[in-house]
Amino acid sequence: MDEPVPAPRRGLAALLRGGVLAMFRLSVERSAARVGLVSLVFGGVFLALIGRLVSFAVVPDDPGTASARRAEAGGTTQIRPDIIDRNGEILATDIRTVSVFAEPKNIYDKDEAVELLTAVLPEINARDLREKLSSKKGFVWVKREITPRQQAEVHRLGIPGVGFLPDHKRVYPNGTAAAHILGVTNLDNVGIAGIEKYIDRQGLRDLNSLGFVEKAADLAPVQLSIDLRAQHAVRDELAWGMEHYRAKAAAGLILDVTTGEVIALASLPDFDPNEPKDALDPDRINRMNVGVYEMGSTFKAMTLAMALDSGKFTVNSTFDTRGGVLHWGRQKIHEYHGTNRVITMPEVFTHSSNIGSAKMALGIGVPGHKAFLKKMGLLDRLRTELPESAEPIIPPRWTEINTITIAFGHGLAVAPLQASAAVAAIANGGFLMTPTFLKRSEAEAREKATQVLSPQTSEAMRFIMRLNATEGSAKKAAIPYYYVGGKTGTAEKVIRGRYVKNRLFTTFMAAAPMDKPKYLFVTIMDEPQAVAAESGSYATAAWNSGVVTGRVIARVAPIIGLPPQFEPPAKPFPLMVKLGAYHVNQLDGR
C-alpha cells in the first residue's frame, strides 16, 4: 500500500500575503479585521498630524521659517481692497512685488554679502545692513518692495542665506490727489492715516490675520464720495490761489448739502502718498479737519440763524449801529464796514456788522448762545471716517464778552469742516449731517440727520446769503447762471496770545443754487497777501478766498452736474416776499 504524499510546505511570506489578501476579500466574516487595519493606519496618520501641530504651537518658529510659511499663505504683508471714487476711478490699489530677506546664520562672509548687496541696492545703508547680518536673529529684512530688475540682480549674486518673499505694495495712481483723504500705509501695508486707517478699523486686519483674504479680489472695493475730476480741479485752483496771493497755505472743500458727502477736499501744502515720509511734515496737515481756526465773519451766518430760529428776532428786525462802536465794560467793539445808521437784519449780513451780530447774540443770552452752537455741532470734536480730527478751542470761562466776539467769529476756534457742516444745515432746510467720505444716498443721509433749524429759518438765511452775493461781500463768487449765495470771513491770527492785524486767515463759503442748494463750496487761505493791481491793497477774504471760490464754481459746476440757470428761478423765496423782507424784490426772479 502506497504511503500518502505530504503537501508541499508554504513559505512564511506566502502565508502572510495570502492572509492580507484574504482580509480584503468581500466576505462578511473578515470585515471586522479589515476595518481594524484601515482604522489603525488612519489613526497613525492622524496622530502624526496632531504631533506636528503641537510642535508648531509649543516650539517657537525660526523667524525665517515663519516668514516662509507666511509667504506660502499668500504674502508677507496685509492685502487691502481697492479704493475707488464715486465714479469707479481707482484711487488706491495693491500691486504684487517682492522683498529681499536674509538669514544671518546662513551667511558666512558677511562683509562680502554687504559689499555685494549695497552694490546692486545702493539705497541701503551699509552700516545698518552689516549690523543686521551680524545679529543672532534668524531672519532680517534687507530691502522691502524691490523692482523686478533689482530682484534679478540680487538673484545673480547667488549669496547663500539671501532670498525673496512675495509682498504687496500700496500705490496711489493719482499722486497727490486726495492725499489727505486717502492717507497712507506702512511697509506692512497697514493703514496708518486717513481712509486707509479707517478701513483697517473696520476689521481688515482681523480678516488678514485669520487667513480669510488670499487676494485683493476677495475684498469688495471701498467706494468714496469723492469725485476725482472735481478733486483735481479744486487742488489746481487752490495751487493757483496760493501762488497768486502768496499765501502760506490754502484748503478747499465741496460738500453735498443734501447728503453730507464730501465731493472734494484738498489742503496745500500736501504730499504724495506714494512717498509717505512727506506726510510727516507738520506744515502738510489737513487744514480742513485737523487745523482749528477762528472763522471770522462766516460765523455771522450762525448768529443770524440763531436769532431767527429763536423767535426773538425776524428778518425785519433792525439794529442801531450809529457811532460805529459798541462799549461793553472796558471792551470796544468796532465796525469794519460801518454804516453809522440803523440797519436791517439782512444788512447786518451784507455789511458784515459786528455790532448788529453782537446785539443779536446778547438778545439770546450766553446760555442760549452756547446751547445753539452745541446743537450745530461746533463745541464738540467732529467725528468722520477720517481718524484725524481736532477738538474745538472753547473759552474756559464763557461770559457775555465771549458771546459778543464769538457772534462775529472771534474767540472760538473750530475745524473748517465742522463749520461747513453747520452752514450746510443752514442752507439745506435745517438738517445737520455729519460729513462723510463714503458714497451714500439722500435717503440714507436723512435717516442719520438731525433737524436743528426750521425750514422758515433756512429760507430766510438762503435769501440773506443770496442778497450778499448781489450787493454784499460775496460778489466775487457770484458766477452768472448759478444763483450763488455766500459769506466772507476774515480773522486776525493769534500769535503768542495776541491778534496780529497783518496776518490774516480768510474764509469764503458759497452755496448754489440758493433757491434749492445742492453744493457748498469752501475756500480758506492762511496769510494771503494783498495783490495791489487788483485788490487795492486789501488782503481780506473777498479779495482772495472769494476769488478762488468763484473760479472753483465756474470750473467744477459742469463736472459735478450743477446745471446753469439761464433764467432766474421764479419766486425763490416766497416767505420773504410775504414778509416784505429788505430788498427781496431786487433779487433775480422777481
C-alpha positions as CSV (number, residue, x, y, z in Angstrom):
1,M,0.0,0.0,0.0
2,D,1.4,3.3,-1.0
3,E,2.0,5.9,1.7
4,P,0.3,9.4,1.2
5,V,2.5,12.1,-0.2
6,P,2.7,15.1,2.1
7,A,1.5,18.5,0.8
8,P,4.4,20.9,0.0
9,R,5.2,23.4,2.7
10,R,4.1,27.0,2.1
11,G,6.6,29.7,2.9
12,L,6.0,32.3,5.6
13,A,5.9,35.2,3.0
14,A,3.2,33.3,1.0
15,L,1.1,32.8,4.1
16,L,1.3,36.5,5.1
17,R,0.4,37.6,1.5
18,G,-2.5,35.2,1.5
19,G,-3.7,36.4,4.8
20,V,-3.7,40.0,3.8
21,L,-5.5,39.2,0.5
22,A,-8.0,37.2,2.4
23,M,-8.7,40.1,4.7
24,F,-9.7,42.3,1.7
25,R,-11.9,39.6,0.1
26,L,-15.6,40.6,0.2
27,S,-16.6,38.2,2.9
28,V,-18.7,39.2,5.8
29,E,-16.7,37.1,8.3
30,R,-13.5,39.0,7.6
31,S,-14.9,42.6,7.6
32,A,-14.0,43.3,11.2
33,A,-10.3,42.6,10.7
34,R,-10.3,44.7,7.5
35,V,-11.9,47.7,9.2
36,G,-9.5,47.4,12.1
37,L,-6.4,47.5,9.9
38,V,-7.7,50.6,8.0
39,S,-8.5,52.3,11.3
40,L,-5.1,51.6,12.6
41,V,-3.4,53.2,9.5
42,F,-5.6,56.3,9.6
43,G,-5.2,56.6,13.3
44,G,-1.4,56.6,12.9
45,V,-1.6,59.3,10.3
46,F,-3.9,61.4,12.4
47,L,-1.6,61.1,15.5
48,A,1.4,62.2,13.4
49,L,-0.5,65.4,12.2
50,I,-1.5,66.2,15.8
51,G,2.0,65.8,16.9
52,R,3.2,68.2,14.2
53,L,0.6,70.8,15.1
54,V,1.5,70.6,18.8
55,S,5.2,71.1,17.9
56,F,4.3,74.3,15.9
57,A,2.4,75.6,19.0
58,V,5.0,74.7,21.6
59,V,8.3,75.2,19.8
60,P,8.9,78.7,18.6
61,D,9.4,79.0,14.9
62,D,12.6,80.3,13.5
63,P,11.7,83.7,12.0
64,G,12.9,82.8,8.6
65,T,10.7,79.7,8.6
66,A,7.7,81.7,9.9
67,S,8.2,84.2,7.1
68,A,8.4,81.5,4.5
69,R,5.2,80.0,5.9
70,R,3.5,83.4,5.6
71,A,4.8,83.6,2.0
72,E,3.2,80.3,1.2
73,A,-0.1,81.6,2.5
74,G,-0.1,84.5,0.0
75,G,2.4,87.1,1.1
76,T,4.2,88.9,4.0
77,T,2.0,92.0,4.0
78,Q,-1.6,92.7,4.5
79,I,-3.8,92.5,1.5
80,R,-6.0,95.6,1.0
81,P,-9.1,96.4,-1.0
82,D,-9.1,98.9,-3.8
83,I,-10.3,102.4,-3.0
84,I,-12.4,104.0,-5.8
85,D,-14.1,107.4,-6.3
86,R,-17.8,107.8,-6.7
87,N,-17.5,107.1,-10.4
88,G,-15.4,103.9,-10.1
89,E,-12.0,105.5,-10.7
90,I,-9.1,103.8,-8.9
91,L,-7.7,106.0,-6.1
92,A,-5.6,103.3,-4.3
93,T,-4.7,99.7,-5.2
94,D,-2.3,96.9,-4.4
95,I,0.4,95.6,-6.7
96,R,2.4,92.4,-6.2
97,T,6.1,92.8,-5.5
98,V,8.9,91.1,-3.7
99,S,11.2,91.9,-0.8
100,V,14.7,90.7,0.0
101,F,15.4,88.9,3.2
102,A,18.5,87.3,4.8
103,E,19.1,84.5,7.3
104,P,22.3,85.8,9.1
105,K,23.2,82.3,10.5
106,N,23.5,81.0,6.9
107,I,25.7,83.9,5.7
108,Y,29.3,83.0,6.3
109,D,31.1,86.0,4.7
110,K,29.1,88.9,6.0
111,D,31.4,91.6,4.7
112,E,31.3,90.2,1.2
113,A,27.5,90.0,1.4
114,V,27.2,93.6,2.5
115,E,29.5,94.8,-0.3
116,L,27.6,92.8,-3.0
117,L,24.1,93.8,-1.8
118,T,24.9,97.5,-1.5
119,A,26.4,97.5,-5.0
120,V,23.0,96.4,-6.5
121,L,20.9,98.2,-3.9
122,P,22.8,101.4,-3.3
123,E,20.0,103.0,-1.3
124,I,20.7,100.6,1.6
125,N,22.9,101.9,4.4
126,A,25.9,99.6,4.6
127,R,26.4,100.0,8.3
128,D,22.8,99.2,9.1
129,L,22.9,96.1,6.9
130,R,26.2,94.9,8.5
131,E,24.6,95.2,11.9
132,K,21.6,93.2,10.7
133,L,23.7,90.4,9.2
134,S,25.8,90.3,12.4
135,S,22.8,89.8,14.7
136,K,21.7,86.5,16.1
137,K,18.3,86.7,14.5
138,G,17.2,84.0,12.2
139,F,15.5,86.4,9.8
140,V,16.1,90.1,8.8
141,W,14.8,92.2,6.0
142,V,17.3,93.5,3.6
143,K,15.1,95.7,1.4
144,R,11.3,95.8,1.1
145,E,9.4,96.2,-2.2
146,I,12.2,95.9,-4.8
147,T,11.8,96.2,-8.6
148,P,11.9,93.2,-10.9
149,R,15.3,94.4,-12.2
150,Q,16.7,94.6,-8.6
151,Q,15.4,91.1,-7.9
152,A,17.2,89.8,-10.9
153,E,20.4,91.5,-9.9
154,V,20.3,90.2,-6.3
155,H,19.4,86.7,-7.6
156,R,22.5,86.7,-9.8
157,L,24.7,87.4,-6.8
158,G,23.9,83.9,-5.5
159,I,24.5,84.7,-1.9
160,P,23.6,81.7,0.4
161,G,21.1,82.8,3.0
162,V,19.6,85.6,0.9
163,G,16.2,85.1,-0.6
164,F,12.9,86.7,-1.7
165,L,9.4,86.8,-0.3
166,P,6.2,87.9,-2.1
167,D,5.0,91.2,-0.9
168,H,2.2,93.8,-1.6
169,K,2.9,97.5,-2.3
170,R,0.2,100.1,-2.0
171,V,0.1,102.5,-4.9
172,Y,-1.8,105.7,-5.5
173,P,-2.0,106.3,-9.3
174,N,-3.2,109.9,-9.0
175,G,-0.3,111.1,-6.8
176,T,-1.2,114.0,-4.6
177,A,-4.9,113.9,-5.5
178,A,-7.0,113.3,-2.3
179,A,-3.8,112.6,-0.3
180,H,-5.3,113.8,3.0
181,I,-8.4,111.8,2.5
182,L,-6.8,108.5,1.4
183,G,-4.0,108.7,4.0
184,V,-1.0,106.2,3.8
185,T,0.0,102.7,4.7
186,N,3.3,101.5,6.3
187,L,5.7,98.9,4.8
188,D,3.5,96.1,6.1
189,N,0.5,97.6,4.1
190,V,-1.2,98.5,7.4
191,G,-3.2,101.8,7.2
192,I,-1.7,104.5,9.5
193,A,-3.8,107.5,8.4
194,G,-6.9,108.6,6.5
195,I,-9.3,106.2,4.9
196,E,-6.6,103.6,4.9
197,K,-6.6,103.6,8.7
198,Y,-10.4,103.6,8.8
199,I,-10.6,100.5,6.6
200,D,-8.3,98.6,9.0
201,R,-10.5,99.7,11.9
202,Q,-13.5,98.1,10.1
203,G,-11.9,94.6,10.5
204,L,-9.5,94.3,7.6
205,R,-6.6,93.4,9.9
206,D,-8.6,90.6,11.5
207,L,-9.6,89.2,8.2
208,N,-6.0,89.1,7.0
209,S,-4.6,87.6,10.3
210,L,-7.2,84.8,10.2
211,G,-6.3,83.9,6.6
212,F,-9.6,84.8,5.1
213,V,-8.0,87.0,2.4
214,E,-5.8,85.4,-0.2
215,K,-6.0,88.1,-2.9
216,A,-7.4,91.6,-3.4
217,A,-10.2,90.2,-5.5
218,D,-11.6,88.6,-2.3
219,L,-12.4,92.1,-1.0
220,A,-15.0,94.5,-2.3
221,P,-13.7,97.9,-3.3
222,V,-14.3,100.8,-0.9
223,Q,-16.2,103.5,-2.7
224,L,-15.7,107.1,-1.6
225,S,-17.9,110.1,-2.1
226,I,-15.0,111.9,-3.8
227,D,-15.3,112.9,-7.5
228,L,-11.7,112.6,-8.8
229,R,-12.4,115.2,-11.5
230,A,-13.6,117.7,-9.0
231,Q,-10.7,116.9,-6.7
232,H,-8.2,117.7,-9.4
233,A,-9.9,121.0,-10.2
234,V,-10.1,122.1,-6.6
235,R,-6.5,121.4,-5.9
236,D,-5.5,123.1,-9.1
237,E,-7.3,126.3,-8.3
238,L,-6.0,126.3,-4.7
239,A,-2.5,126.0,-6.0
240,W,-3.2,129.0,-8.3
241,G,-4.6,131.0,-5.4
242,M,-1.8,130.1,-3.0
243,E,0.8,131.2,-5.5
244,H,-1.1,134.3,-6.8
245,Y,-1.8,135.6,-3.3
246,R,1.5,134.4,-1.8
247,A,-0.4,132.6,0.9
248,K,1.3,130.4,3.5
249,A,-1.3,127.6,2.9
250,A,-4.7,127.0,1.4
251,A,-7.5,124.5,1.6
252,G,-10.8,123.9,-0.1
253,L,-13.9,121.7,0.0
254,I,-17.0,120.8,-1.9
255,L,-19.8,119.4,0.2
256,D,-23.2,118.0,-1.0
257,V,-25.6,119.7,1.4
258,T,-28.4,117.1,0.6
259,T,-26.3,114.1,1.6
260,G,-23.4,115.3,3.6
261,E,-21.0,113.7,1.1
262,V,-17.6,115.3,0.7
263,I,-17.2,115.6,-3.1
264,A,-13.7,117.1,-3.0
265,L,-11.3,118.2,-0.2
266,A,-7.7,119.5,-0.7
267,S,-5.2,121.1,1.6
268,L,-2.0,122.7,0.5
269,P,0.9,122.0,1.0
270,D,0.1,118.4,0.6
271,F,2.1,115.2,-0.1
272,D,2.3,112.2,-2.4
273,P,1.0,109.1,-0.5
274,N,3.4,107.1,-2.7
275,E,6.2,108.8,-0.7
276,P,4.6,108.7,2.8
277,K,7.6,110.2,4.6
278,D,6.5,113.6,3.3
279,A,3.3,113.4,5.3
280,L,5.2,113.8,8.5
281,D,6.0,117.4,7.7
282,P,3.9,119.4,10.2
283,D,3.1,122.0,7.6
284,R,1.3,119.4,5.5
285,I,-1.6,118.7,7.9
286,N,-5.2,118.5,6.7
287,R,-6.3,122.1,7.4
288,M,-9.9,121.3,6.8
289,N,-10.2,118.6,9.5
290,V,-7.1,118.8,11.8
291,G,-6.5,122.5,12.0
292,V,-8.7,124.7,14.2
293,Y,-9.2,128.4,13.4
294,E,-11.3,131.4,14.2
295,M,-13.6,131.5,11.2
296,G,-14.2,135.3,11.2
297,S,-17.5,136.7,9.8
298,T,-18.6,133.4,8.3
299,F,-19.8,132.8,11.9
300,K,-22.3,135.6,11.4
301,A,-24.4,133.0,9.5
302,M,-24.7,131.1,12.8
303,T,-25.6,134.2,14.7
304,L,-28.4,135.3,12.3
305,A,-29.7,131.7,12.1
306,M,-29.8,131.5,15.9
307,A,-31.6,134.9,16.2
308,L,-34.2,134.0,13.6
309,D,-34.8,130.5,14.9
310,S,-35.3,131.8,18.4
311,G,-38.4,133.7,17.5
312,K,-37.0,136.8,19.3
313,F,-36.0,138.4,16.0
314,T,-37.4,138.4,12.5
315,V,-36.0,139.2,9.1
316,N,-37.3,142.7,9.5
317,S,-35.7,143.4,12.9
318,T,-33.4,146.4,13.0
319,F,-30.2,147.2,14.8
320,D,-28.7,150.6,15.7
321,T,-25.1,150.8,14.7
322,R,-24.7,154.6,14.9
323,G,-21.3,155.7,16.2
324,G,-19.6,152.6,14.9
325,V,-18.5,151.4,18.4
326,L,-20.2,149.1,21.0
327,H,-18.9,149.7,24.5
328,W,-19.1,146.7,26.8
329,G,-17.3,147.3,30.1
330,R,-13.7,148.1,29.2
331,Q,-14.1,146.5,25.7
332,K,-14.8,148.3,22.5
333,I,-16.4,146.5,19.5
334,H,-15.8,148.3,16.2
335,E,-17.4,148.0,12.8
336,Y,-15.3,147.1,9.9
337,H,-17.7,148.4,7.2
338,G,-19.7,150.8,9.4
339,T,-22.9,152.4,8.0
340,N,-23.4,154.7,11.1
341,R,-27.2,154.1,11.0
342,V,-30.0,151.8,11.9
343,I,-29.8,148.7,9.7
344,T,-32.0,145.7,9.0
345,M,-31.1,142.1,9.7
346,P,-30.1,141.3,6.1
347,E,-27.9,144.4,6.1
348,V,-26.1,143.1,9.2
349,F,-25.0,140.3,6.9
350,T,-24.3,142.2,3.7
351,H,-22.4,144.9,5.6
352,S,-20.8,142.3,7.9
353,S,-21.8,144.3,11.0
354,N,-20.0,143.3,14.2
355,I,-22.3,145.5,16.3
356,G,-25.5,144.1,14.8
357,S,-24.3,140.5,15.3
358,A,-23.3,141.2,18.9
359,K,-26.7,142.7,19.7
360,M,-28.4,139.6,18.3
361,A,-26.3,137.3,20.4
362,L,-26.8,139.4,23.6
363,G,-30.5,139.2,22.9
364,I,-30.3,135.4,23.0
365,G,-28.0,135.4,26.1
366,V,-25.0,133.3,27.0
367,P,-26.8,130.0,27.8
368,G,-28.9,130.2,24.7
369,H,-25.9,131.0,22.5
370,K,-23.8,128.1,23.9
371,A,-26.8,125.7,23.5
372,F,-27.3,126.8,19.9
373,L,-23.6,126.3,18.9
374,K,-23.6,122.9,20.6
375,K,-26.7,121.9,18.7
376,M,-24.9,122.9,15.5
377,G,-22.0,120.6,16.3
378,L,-19.5,123.4,16.9
379,L,-18.5,122.7,20.5
380,D,-17.5,119.1,20.1
381,R,-14.9,117.2,18.1
382,L,-16.2,116.3,14.7
383,R,-16.0,112.6,14.0
384,T,-15.9,111.3,10.5
385,E,-14.3,108.3,8.7
386,L,-11.0,110.2,8.9
387,P,-9.3,109.3,12.2
388,E,-7.6,112.6,12.3
389,S,-9.7,115.4,13.8
390,A,-9.2,118.3,16.2
391,E,-11.1,119.5,19.3
392,P,-12.6,123.0,19.1
393,I,-10.9,125.6,21.3
394,I,-13.6,126.9,23.6
395,P,-13.3,129.8,26.1
396,P,-12.6,128.3,29.6
397,R,-15.0,130.8,31.1
398,W,-17.7,131.9,28.8
399,T,-19.0,135.3,29.6
400,E,-21.0,138.0,27.8
401,I,-17.9,139.4,26.1
402,N,-17.2,135.9,24.7
403,T,-20.7,135.7,23.3
404,I,-20.2,139.1,21.7
405,T,-16.9,138.3,20.0
406,I,-18.0,134.7,19.0
407,A,-21.1,136.2,17.4
408,F,-18.8,137.7,14.7
409,G,-16.3,134.9,14.6
410,H,-13.6,135.6,17.2
411,G,-12.9,133.7,20.4
412,L,-14.0,130.2,19.3
413,A,-11.7,128.1,17.0
414,V,-13.2,125.2,15.1
415,A,-12.2,122.9,12.2
416,P,-13.4,124.3,8.9
417,L,-15.1,121.1,8.0
418,Q,-17.4,121.3,11.1
419,A,-18.2,124.9,10.4
420,S,-19.0,123.8,6.8
421,A,-21.4,121.2,8.1
422,A,-23.2,123.8,10.2
423,V,-23.5,126.2,7.2
424,A,-24.8,123.2,5.1
425,A,-27.6,122.7,7.6
426,I,-28.5,126.4,7.4
427,A,-28.8,126.0,3.6
428,N,-30.5,122.6,3.2
429,G,-33.7,123.2,5.2
430,G,-32.2,122.8,8.7
431,F,-30.8,119.3,8.6
432,L,-27.4,118.8,10.3
433,M,-25.5,115.9,8.8
434,T,-22.1,114.6,9.8
435,P,-19.9,114.9,6.7
436,T,-19.0,111.6,5.1
437,F,-16.2,110.5,2.8
438,L,-18.2,107.4,1.7
439,K,-20.8,107.4,-1.0
440,R,-24.4,107.4,0.2
441,S,-27.9,108.4,-1.0
442,E,-30.0,111.3,0.2
443,A,-32.4,108.9,1.8
444,E,-29.6,107.3,3.9
445,A,-28.4,110.8,4.8
446,R,-31.8,111.9,6.0
447,E,-32.1,108.9,8.3
448,K,-29.0,110.0,10.2
449,A,-29.7,113.7,10.0
450,T,-30.9,115.9,12.9
451,Q,-33.2,118.8,12.3
452,V,-31.6,121.8,14.0
453,L,-33.4,124.7,12.3
454,S,-36.9,125.3,11.0
455,P,-37.5,125.4,7.2
456,Q,-38.6,129.0,7.6
457,T,-35.2,130.0,9.1
458,S,-33.4,128.1,6.4
459,E,-35.3,130.0,3.7
460,A,-34.6,133.4,5.4
461,M,-30.9,132.5,5.5
462,R,-30.8,131.4,1.9
463,F,-32.4,134.7,0.9
464,I,-29.8,136.7,3.0
465,M,-26.9,134.7,1.6
466,R,-28.1,135.3,-1.9
467,L,-28.6,139.0,-1.2
468,N,-24.9,139.1,-0.1
469,A,-23.9,137.8,-3.5
470,T,-25.7,140.6,-5.3
471,E,-24.9,143.6,-3.1
472,G,-22.5,142.4,-0.4
473,S,-19.1,140.8,0.1
474,A,-19.9,137.6,-1.9
475,K,-19.9,139.3,-5.3
476,K,-16.5,137.8,-6.3
477,A,-18.1,134.3,-6.3
478,A,-21.4,135.3,-7.9
479,I,-20.8,133.3,-11.0
480,P,-23.5,134.1,-13.6
481,Y,-26.3,131.5,-14.1
482,Y,-25.6,129.5,-10.9
483,Y,-27.6,131.6,-8.4
484,V,-24.8,131.7,-5.8
485,G,-25.0,132.9,-2.3
486,G,-22.3,133.1,0.4
487,K,-20.4,134.8,3.1
488,T,-16.8,136.0,3.6
489,G,-14.8,135.7,6.8
490,T,-11.6,137.4,7.8
491,A,-9.9,136.7,11.1
492,E,-6.7,138.0,12.5
493,K,-4.4,135.2,13.6
494,V,-3.4,134.9,17.3
495,I,0.4,134.9,17.6
496,R,1.8,134.4,21.1
497,G,-1.6,135.3,22.7
498,R,-2.2,138.4,20.7
499,Y,-4.1,139.3,17.5
500,V,-1.8,140.4,14.7
501,K,-3.5,142.6,12.1
502,N,-1.4,141.8,9.1
503,R,-1.5,138.0,9.5
504,L,-5.0,137.0,8.3
505,F,-6.9,133.8,8.0
506,T,-9.6,134.2,5.3
507,T,-12.6,132.1,4.5
508,F,-15.3,132.1,1.8
509,M,-18.4,129.8,1.9
510,A,-20.7,129.8,-1.0
511,A,-23.7,127.6,-1.8
512,A,-25.5,127.1,-5.1
513,P,-28.2,127.3,-6.3
514,M,-29.7,129.3,-3.4
515,D,-33.3,128.6,-4.3
516,K,-32.6,124.9,-3.7
517,P,-29.0,124.4,-2.6
518,K,-27.1,121.3,-3.7
519,Y,-23.4,122.1,-3.0
520,L,-21.4,124.2,-0.6
521,F,-18.1,125.5,-1.8
522,V,-15.5,126.5,0.9
523,T,-12.0,128.1,0.5
524,I,-9.6,129.0,3.2
525,M,-6.3,130.9,2.9
526,D,-3.6,131.2,5.5
527,E,-1.9,134.6,5.5
528,P,-2.7,135.7,1.9
529,Q,-1.1,139.0,0.8
530,A,-2.7,141.9,-1.0
531,V,-2.2,142.0,-4.7
532,A,-2.2,145.7,-5.3
533,A,-3.1,145.6,-9.0
534,E,-6.5,144.0,-8.4
535,S,-7.3,144.3,-4.6
536,G,-6.5,147.9,-3.8
537,S,-4.1,146.7,-1.0
538,Y,-6.8,144.6,0.7
539,A,-6.0,141.1,1.9
540,T,-9.4,140.3,3.2
541,A,-11.4,137.3,2.2
542,A,-13.4,138.8,-0.7
543,W,-10.2,139.6,-2.5
544,N,-8.6,136.1,-2.3
545,S,-10.7,133.3,-0.9
546,G,-13.7,134.7,-2.7
547,V,-11.9,134.9,-6.0
548,V,-10.7,131.3,-5.7
549,T,-14.1,130.1,-4.8
550,G,-15.6,131.7,-7.8
551,R,-13.0,130.1,-10.0
552,V,-13.8,126.7,-8.5
553,I,-17.5,127.1,-9.0
554,A,-17.1,128.1,-12.7
555,R,-14.8,125.2,-13.4
556,V,-16.4,122.4,-11.3
557,A,-20.1,123.1,-11.8
558,P,-20.4,121.3,-15.2
559,I,-18.3,118.4,-13.8
560,I,-20.5,117.6,-10.8
561,G,-23.8,118.1,-12.6
562,L,-24.8,121.5,-11.4
563,P,-26.7,122.9,-14.4
564,P,-26.7,126.6,-15.3
565,Q,-29.9,128.5,-14.8
566,F,-30.2,130.8,-17.8
567,E,-33.4,132.2,-16.5
568,P,-33.6,133.3,-12.8
569,P,-35.7,131.0,-10.7
570,A,-39.3,132.1,-10.2
571,K,-40.3,133.0,-6.7
572,P,-37.3,131.5,-4.9
573,F,-38.1,133.0,-1.5
574,P,-41.9,133.1,-1.2
575,L,-42.0,133.6,2.6
576,M,-39.6,136.5,2.3
577,V,-41.9,138.1,-0.2
578,K,-44.8,137.6,2.1
579,L,-42.9,139.2,5.0
580,G,-41.7,142.1,2.8
581,A,-38.0,141.4,3.6
582,Y,-35.4,144.1,2.8
583,H,-34.6,144.3,-0.9
584,V,-36.4,141.0,-1.7
585,N,-37.8,142.5,-4.9
586,Q,-34.4,143.3,-6.2
587,L,-33.2,139.7,-6.3
588,D,-33.2,137.7,-9.5
589,G,-36.6,136.1,-10.3
590,R,-38.7,138.9,-9.0
